[in-house]
């Protein structure tokens, strides 16, 4: 199963789609009137890195708007950082994501204010579908980080010096393993372990396996219907019947 398939497993089950069971540790969520769902706990992520340098890299750079005219997110990975990776004639530019040595990378190491600009959820979707499982950076735009959380992608932060040293190490060791302990808030690479920061709410959601809000709503279907019925602006016809 691909990394993308594993992470989207609980969302598939929540939407009624069939999918193979994930090998990751999962938390079973069940309430009366809802379907039992399995949400992977994301307390540890490991993989080789890819350094993306530059401050204020916005979501339009991550996924240009012209590629957002899609019904589903399938296939967005090939368009990640498209304008930074290709010329107008589709010739390759000098970019880490075009280099053979980084093609199997799953941990992106970035700088300050990554993911700023528009709130498009296509940005983390494109990165995930390219193969990214986690991001380490100086700072992230709040909405971008929230959209990453909705996909089970940790966005952990560290000071500028730590990030620059990690990016340099990744350049020198493209196949080197980076280990992110979300719960302990540490990153280990080479012979070093450094402290990082994970937002408290994000850490709790990831570690406890409650980051997939679609699956949670599906498992609490009765509560959702009851709340909708109490809202004066929701018509009864718009509230789905219990299955």
C-alpha positions in Angstrom: 0.0 0.0 0.0 1.4 3.5 -0.8 1.9 6.1 1.8 -1.1 8.1 0.3 -3.3 5.0 0.5 -2.4 4.3 4.1 -3.1 7.9 5.2 -6.4 8.1 3.5 -7.7 4.7 4.7 -9.9 6.1 7.5 -11.4 8.7 5.2 -12.3 6.0 2.7 -14.0 4.0 5.4 -15.8 7.1 6.6 -17.1 7.8 3.1 -18.2 4.2 2.6 -15.4 3.3 0.1 -13.7 0.0 0.5 -10.0 -0.1 1.2 -7.3 -2.5 2.6 -6.7 -2.3 6.3 -3.7 0.0 7.3 -0.7 -1.6 8.9 -0.4 1.5 11.2 -1.5 1.5 14.8 -5.1 2.6 14.8 -7.7 3.8 17.2 -11.2 2.4 16.9 -13.9 5.0 17.2 -17.5 4.0 17.7 -20.6 5.7 19.1 -24.2 4.7 18.9 -25.7 5.3 15.5 -22.3 5.5 13.8 -20.0 3.2 11.9 -16.9 1.9 13.6 -13.9 3.5 12.0 -10.2 3.1 12.3 -8.0 6.2 12.5 -4.2 5.8 12.3 -2.3 7.2 15.3 0.5 9.3 13.9 3.1 9.4 16.8 6.2 8.6 14.7 7.2 9.3 11.2 10.5 8.4 9.5 11.9 8.7 6.0 14.6 10.4 3.9 14.4 14.1 3.5 14.1 16.7 0.7 15.2 20.3 1.5 13.0 23.1 0.1 14.8 26.4 0.9 13.2 29.9 1.0 11.0 31.9 3.3 7.3 32.7 2.6 6.7 29.9 0.1 3.0 30.3 -0.5 0.4 27.8 -1.5 0.3 29.2 -5.1 3.9 28.0 -5.5 3.1 24.7 -3.9 0.2 24.1 -6.3 -0.6 26.7 -8.9 -4.3 27.6 -9.2 -4.7 26.3 -12.7 -4.3 22.8 -11.4 -7.1 23.1 -8.9 -9.9 22.7 -11.4 -10.4 19.1 -10.5 -13.2 17.0 -9.0 -10.9 14.9 -6.8 -7.4 15.4 -5.5 -6.1 12.3 -7.4 -3.0 13.1 -9.5 -2.2 16.4 -7.8 1.2 15.1 -6.7 2.7 15.5 -10.2 1.8 19.2 -10.1 3.5 20.0 -6.8 5.8 23.0 -7.2 5.1 22.8 -10.9 6.2 26.4 -11.8 9.3 26.0 -9.7 10.2 22.7 -11.4 9.4 23.3 -15.0 9.7 26.0 -17.6 6.9 27.2 -19.9 8.1 24.6 -22.4 8.0 21.9 -19.7 11.7 21.6 -19.5 13.1 20.7 -16.1 14.4 23.5 -13.8 17.0 23.1 -11.1 14.8 22.0 -8.2 15.3 19.4 -5.4 12.1 17.6 -6.3 13.4 17.0 -9.8 16.6 15.3 -8.5 16.8 11.6 -8.6 18.3 11.4 -5.2 15.2 12.9 -3.6 12.5 11.0 -5.4 11.8 8.6 -2.5 11.9 11.4 0.1 9.0 11.6 2.5 10.1 14.3 5.0 10.2 17.9 3.6 12.5 20.4 5.4 11.5 24.0 4.9 12.1 27.4 6.3 9.9 30.2 7.6 6.2 30.9 7.0 5.8 27.9 4.7 2.3 27.5 3.2 1.3 31.2 3.5 -1.1 32.8 1.1 -4.5 31.4 0.1 -6.0 28.7 2.3 -6.3 26.1 -0.5 -6.3 22.6 0.9 -4.9 21.4 -2.5 -1.5 22.4 -1.3 -1.0 19.7 1.4 -2.9 17.3 -0.8 -0.4 17.8 -3.6 2.5 17.3 -1.2 1.0 14.2 0.3 0.3 12.7 -3.1 3.9 13.5 -4.2 5.0 11.4 -1.2 5.4 13.7 1.8 4.5 12.2 5.2 5.8 15.1 7.4 7.2 18.6 7.3 9.9 20.1 9.5 10.4 23.9 9.3 10.9 27.2 11.1 7.2 28.1 11.0 4.1 27.3 9.0 1.0 29.3 8.1 -1.8 28.4 10.5 -4.4 27.3 8.0 -1.8 25.3 6.0 -0.8 23.5 9.2 -4.5 22.8 9.9 -5.0 21.4 6.4 -2.0 19.2 6.9 -3.4 17.9 10.2 -6.6 17.0 8.5 -4.5 14.6 6.4 -2.4 13.2 9.3 0.7 15.1 8.2 2.7 16.5 11.2 4.2 20.0 10.8 6.9 20.3 13.4 9.0 23.4 14.0 12.5 24.3 15.2 14.7 27.4 15.2 16.4 28.7 12.0 19.9 27.3 12.9 18.5 23.8 13.5 16.6 23.8 10.2 19.6 25.1 8.2 21.8 22.4 9.7 19.2 19.7 8.9 18.8 20.9 5.3 22.6 20.8 4.9 22.7 17.3 6.3 19.9 16.2 4.0 21.9 17.6 1.0 24.9 15.6 2.1 22.9 12.5 3.0 19.9 12.2 0.6 19.3 8.6 1.6 19.7 9.3 5.3 16.9 8.5 7.7 15.1 11.3 9.6 13.0 10.1 12.5 10.3 12.3 13.9 8.9 11.5 17.4 5.7 13.5 17.5 4.8 12.7 21.1 8.3 13.3 22.4 8.9 16.3 20.1 12.2 15.2 18.9 13.9 14.7 15.5 16.7 12.3 15.1 19.1 12.2 12.1 22.7 10.9 11.8 24.1 10.8 15.3 22.0 13.8 16.4 18.7 14.2 18.2 17.2 17.7 18.4 14.2 19.2 20.2 11.4 20.4 18.0 7.9 21.8 18.7 4.6 20.3 17.8 1.5 22.4 18.4 -0.3 21.0 21.5 -3.6 20.5 19.8 -1.9 18.9 16.7 0.1 16.6 18.9 -2.9 15.4 20.8 -4.9 14.8 17.7 -2.2 12.9 15.9 -1.0 10.8 18.9 -4.5 9.9 20.0 -5.7 9.2 16.5 -8.4 11.8 16.3 -7.1 13.9 13.5 -9.5 12.6 10.8 -12.6 14.8 11.3 -14.5 13.1 8.5 -14.2 9.7 10.1 -15.1 11.1 13.5 -18.3 12.7 12.1 -19.2 9.5 10.4 -18.7 7.6 13.7 -21.0 10.1 15.5 -23.7 10.2 12.9 -26.6 10.4 15.3 -25.0 13.3 17.2 -24.5 15.1 13.9 -28.1 14.6 12.9 -29.3 15.8 16.3 -27.3 18.9 16.1 -28.4 19.6 12.5 -32.0 19.2 13.6 -31.6 21.9 16.2 -30.2 24.5 13.8 -33.0 26.9 12.6 -31.4 27.3 9.2 -31.2 23.6 8.3 -34.3 22.2 6.6 -35.4 18.7 7.7 -35.1 17.5 4.1 -31.4 18.3 4.2 -30.8 16.0 7.2 -29.9 12.4 6.0 -31.9 9.6 7.6 -30.1 7.1 9.8 -28.8 4.1 8.0 
